[in-house]
Amino acid sequence: MESKLKDILEENPDVPFMIADGYDEAVIGICGERLVYSIEKVIEKLMEDMNEEDAWEFFYYNIEGSY
């Protein structure tokens, strides 16, 4: 678990955050009871396995509206 996410979870032990698997390093903060992810970092992570166009398509279809 990356330090930013770890810090958030330690500082908010009673908040039931929904955590997107595999994107711990993309967490940049919180808004209320939701984790905030960097879109750029999520796309970079996706591009480890696909090209940029496919990464954006995957993001919009599978991640953006999932919460």
Secondary structure, DSSP 8 states (H G I E B T S, - for coil): --HHHHHHHHH-TT------TT-GGGEEEEETTEEEE-HHHHHHHHTTTS-HHHHHHHIIIIITT--
